[in-house]
């Protein structure tokens, strides 16, 4: 058994890596992070600097896809629950989404209300790099 192939092809490893990456990013910025024992629609609770508790759902985009005439990288995140139920999160369980793109490593911090009623969210690399959501950890303090 080749454990590296097993890890590479298993979404639960990628999900945990994304959650750990996002938790670390919050921690180094001075936020307190708690992880629930059981996933009930959010992956972590982050305490803002003002003492407000916010539920964060982490979603990972796998590999980027080339799209359009210019062949720019395009990332897509499914906003459906990963429990096999295929139900739409639609922010009913979380306050913010942390959308992780791995190549290059980027995180979009998006209020769940901005993704209401969407089942997927996609963005090209150029738009991500200029997005108001890119690495916007301070959104939790507003």
Beta strands, then each sheet from edge to edge (+ up, - down):
strand 1: 32-34
strand 2: 44-47
strand 3: 53-61
strand 4: 65-67
strand 5: 72-78
strand 6: 96-101
strand 7: 106-111
strand 8: 120-124
sheet 1: 1+ 2- 3+ 6+ 7-
sheet 2: 4+ 5- 8+
end
